[in-house]
Each structure stands twice: as structure tokens, then as C-alpha cells.
């Protein structure tokens, strides 16, 4: 789950990775790209493929050494990580680990398409405790933060006992009001952190197309 951060933040550094069971290895990043790795007698891609498999690790960041500028790793970092995660599915957790920065990046890339929906009012990624991770609204006449605050009464956090409908009990919820339509969808797969996508259109807006676009955005996030 750490690897996406280095790519998104375009980090240039040396990452020292320590594991009780596997020893110590090093990953070298330049502008977010994995360029080299070192693990005992292994170098380059062979070392990197072993290190990304490790669990329960300790990490330490330092400056990229001047002697480590040559690119010895050809495989894309996320392809390498994805292969490792596929091997672990069913062994450890069937949970998709997501960095908040990744959710923001995907949201910002997709929000332009939502704005073209007839009657578009707002879109938000909301955490399991009702916190807004990232949001967009058409204008100040609609307050997405107030809407999310009201929805918390009906969709409480999982650790709070309540007689209201709990978000865990359904994957989708659509509310048609006199002024607007609200569409709430959960990822079909387990994620950490858990989140929901909330879309809002005007009363006569194309809420069905909004729902389809949210489903499309969720599918993109779930293939991470």
C-alpha cells in the first residue's frame, strides 16, 4: 500500500525496507519511478520482485545516492506490485489498500466528465466516518458538506449502534427529493479505507447517467 505514494508524489529517494523474516533490502526511486533495487546478492528487477512481496515491514527514507541513477528495473512499479498482490489474494486479505492521495487523483481525473451530466450539482468521496476525502460542487447554492452531514444520521459509522439504515446493508442508495436526486454507491470489493461515492443532480437532472458514471468510476478504483 506504500508503493502508490511514491509514484503519485513522484518521490526521488532510497527506501530501506526491513523485514524480520527476510532481512533488509533497498528500493531506489527517481521521480516516482523504481529504477533499481538491492537485496543481498540480488540486483535490479530480481531484487525488487522479492522485496515487494514482503509483509510486516519497517521502512526508512533517505536521499538517492549519486551512484544509483542507472535504470536497472524495466517492469512498471505498479505492475510489479499488482502481481505480488494477486498472489496474496485469499492468503491474507481480499481487501484493496488505497491511499487517500490515489482517490483524490482518480477523482480529479474523472470529475470533468461528471460536470457534463445534465443537472449536475455535486460529487464527493466520503470516508466511513462521514469525512469528505475530496469533493466538487457546481456552485455555492448547493452545500455538499451539509448534505454529507445530514446523511451521517442515516448512514452511521459501522462501530456506532443505530436503528437507522446502515450503509453496510446495501451497495447502492438513490434518494429522489423535490429539489434534487442523491445517488450513493459503495465499492463492491472491500477497501481500506472504506468509502462511498455520492453524486447529486437537480430534480430533473439525469440521475441515471450520474449513477452509471459513478459505477464506472468505482470500477476504475477497484482495478487499482
Secondary structure, 3 states (H helix, E strand, C coil): CCHHHHHHCCCCEEEEEEECCCEEEEEEEECCEEEEEEECCEEHHHHHHHHCCCCCEEEEEECCCCCCCCCCCCCCHHHHHHHHHHHHCCCCCCEEECCHHHHHHHHHHHHHHHHCCCCEEEEEEEECCCCEEEEEECCCCCCHHHHHHHHCCCCCCCCCCCCCCCHHHCCEEEEECCCEEEEEEECCCEEECCEEEEEEEECCCCHHHHHHHHHHHHHHHHCC
